[in-house]
Each structure stands twice: as C-alpha cells, then as structure tokens.
Amino acid sequence: MDSPVTEADLTFGHVPETDQSFETALEKARNGDRLTVEDAIELLTTGTDDEGIDRRRKEAVLEAADRRRAEVVGDEVTFTANINNNVTTACNVGCLFCNFKDAAYTFERDADVETAGFTKTPAESREIVRDAVERGVYEVCSVSGLHPAFALDDEHREILEVHPNPKEVSYRPPEIYETSPSTYVDQISAMSVDGVHVHSMTPEEAYHARRGTDWSYEKVYRRLKEAGLDTVPGTAAEILVDEVRDVICPGKIDTDGWLEAMEAAANVGLGLTATIMYGHVENEAHRALHLKRVRDLQERVDGAITEFVPLSFVHQNTPLFEHDVVSGGPSTDEDELMIAVSRLFLDNIDHVQSSWVKYGDEQGLKMLNCGADDFMGTILSEEITKRAGGDYGEYRSFEEYVEMIASIGRIPVERSTDYEKRRVVDPDDPPFGPQLGPKADGTPLLESKEQRAPADD
C-alpha cells in the first residue's frame, strides 16, 4: 500500500505560533489562572520564540504541574484492579496509527488466509470476566475492533439485514464468520457479572452501534446502560482536530461526533474518561486545542469525566511509521510536558493518569512527579499497545504498585473506577491484593510472576 502522505507533505492550518510569551503563560499556570490555548502552546513548546525544548523552562513547567497536583489531590497515587477483555480485533476502519486490528475479511468462513486475530463469543467473555472477578478484579475494560457483524441489539440487526446497501453501513451477517461477536448488548450483558464495573463502548463503538439508523446516541447508550454498562472510555479521541483526523483516521468518527457521543453518554447517567493520543503527525497547537475541547466538554457534562489519560503514540508496527508518514513517536520531553500541561490546563478534571503500558515503570513513575496522580490498573491482559510495538508489560501486581509508589515517597491508594471508593494501602502490611471489589479479600491476584496470564493474541 502506498502512503497517502509523507512526513514532509504534512501542512496544517493550525500551527504552534502565538503572540503570548512563555513567561506570562508560566506565571498564569503558577497562579492557578485558567489557561488559554495560546498559553498551552507556549508551555508545550517551552516557548515559541525558540526551536526545540528548553530544558530549564521545561523543568519550570513540570514543577508548576507537580505543585498543582499536590494542591488538587495531595500525595496519593491511585490504581485499580482491572482486566482488559477486548472482544474482537476484526475491523475495517483502517486507522493509520493502529496495529491492533485485523482485516475483517480474514475472519470469514471461506477466507483463503488464516486470521491473526480473535473474536470472542459472549459466553467466552463471561467466562473470562467471571474468572477475573473470582480473583478479586472489579473492573473490566473492553475496547474492540468494529466487526462488520456487530449490531447494537436484535432490533438493530433486523434494520441492518434489510438495508439496501449493506456495504455503505459496513455490515456483514454473522453467519459468514467463523465466530460471531453477537451484539453489543449481548457482550455487555455477558461481562456484567457479580457486580463488576463494565467500562466500555467508546464513541467510535457507539457510532458503529447506530449505523444505518436515525437513532440518537442517547438511545444507544441508554440501551447499553440497561445491559450493564457503567462508564464510557473516552478513547477514539486521538486528536480532537479534524485536520489531524483526516490524516490518521479518515474513516473514523469526527470531532463533533465524538463530543456528541460523550455528551449523550453523560446525559443518560454514564461516567466518562477522556484521552489524547499524541506524538504522531499533530503539533502543539493541535494538542492545546484538544485540551480546550475536553475542558469545555467537562463543563457541559457537569463533571462526568473522572480522569484524563495522555496516551503516548507507540509507532513501531503502525502504518503511519511503516509508510513513512512519521519517523517515530514523541520524545520523553514531549511526554513529560503533555502530562504537565494536561494537569495545568484541565482545571476541572481532578485526575491525570500515567500509563505504565506506554511509558514503562521508570518513566511512568517520573510522570507522577510531572502532574499525574493515577497509575492505571493491574490489566490482566493488554493487546492494543503490544500489537503496536509496545515493550512494556501486560500485568501489574498490587505488590509492585505498592513498592513503586512508596519508593517515590507517595501514598498507594486502591480505587474504584469512578474514584468513589478508596483504600489507602499500608506498605508495611503485606500481602497486597484488592479489597474493594465484590469478591476481593486482599488475596494477590496472581500468586507469582510465573503464573501471570498471557495476552490473548
């Protein structure tokens, strides 16, 4: 496949140029004043008056963010007991930043190639989650490919079956596939066992779950909530600027669609998280605009967004890298500044997450001194970053969490998905295991490193 563009071809209307000064932006940040997009650009670039990152200025931004973190949430570092259960890798969208997907036609019964991916039935999803809950896990996160046979429910499937142009709505009946994913409602219902918290159905998946209809996002999310959905992961956001989305994911939901879906989910009573996936073709102006759109959304949904998750682009196995659209991912300086400016700009979101899956242990801990206060979860299975070429682990034990967080002088705190339940963990009182879930009793999730579960791929 030929690349549609190369790195040298990219030109954007939004560029990191402002009339603001870095010093003024930093002073506003230190004083706790609400920042503008121009302020954020100055902080993310350490000043548009010079090329490159100024290390002295960068450290000043990180220091301001760390102070803000201490003021907002104190010295606690939170984490949760969760499992990833991604239902299918089958997808036809073709996002250039992704290597999680597998072409959907390879899953068909008469395909002349063997698929490298997987599709789980609702029964298989239920068994996976039930086993995790028995161990003490209390959150299941599920983000899947857009399988052409996926429908919201039986009513939606009936509509898709009689659609005059199934290709237009990317629909193929389940009987042509080796394994049917069934419906989104069936999968959510299957995963909703024993009081587990179901964190699933991104705006992109909600878009897929209403294709070919005139249904509102409210209708879709209300039906999913009835099936057992608790909160919505604000992934599929990537960069909320359409001139970037047109390059990296032209077939995906646009910025307005993403915001509409998130607002609809909140309107029916679902909690939200929000993300940014940065370090590919976008520039600092796009990152700043993204932060502004998330902050504005948080005001419209009356604080439903519990956390913001910066996701560093892992480039190695992605089409963007393979076809020379990008030459790499973000630098460590960019990673640290993204965390810091997220903390300083998002004055209405309390929690900023450091992703050890993206950054690794050492740098993940460093981010906790750059403005972040949450350190993800145990993640008994993680496929998406690994397929993109990520080098870091798929499971984090409570023992490792407590040891690492205590090592930087912070307080380890087990939390629920919505941050409503919290338990301070005493580093001097092992063994360490979850206690907040319906079947959690403090027993370690896995007995030893040798018993750690492999990824599903």
ABEGO torsion letter per residue (X at the ends): XBBABBAAABBBABBBBBABBAAAAAAAAAAGBBBBAAAAAAAAAGEAABBEBBAAAAAAAAAAAAAAAAAAAEABBBBBBBBBBBABABBAAGBAABAABBBAAAABAABABBBABBBBBAAAAAAAAAAAAAAGBABBBBBBBBBAABBABAAAAAAAAABABAAAAGBBBAAABABBAEBAAAAAAAABBGGBBBBBGBAAAAAAAABGBABBAAAAAAAAAAAGBABBBABGAEBBBAAAAAAABAABBBAAAAAAAAAAAAAAGBBBBBBBBBGBABBAAAAAAAAAAAAAAAAAAGGABABBBBBBBBAAABAAAAAGABAEBBBAAAAAAAAAAAAAABAABABBBBBAAAAEAAAAAAAAAAGBABAEBAGABBAAAAAAGBABBABBBAAAAAAAAAAAGBBBBBBBAAGABBBBBBAABOBBBBAABAABAGBBABABAAABBBBAX
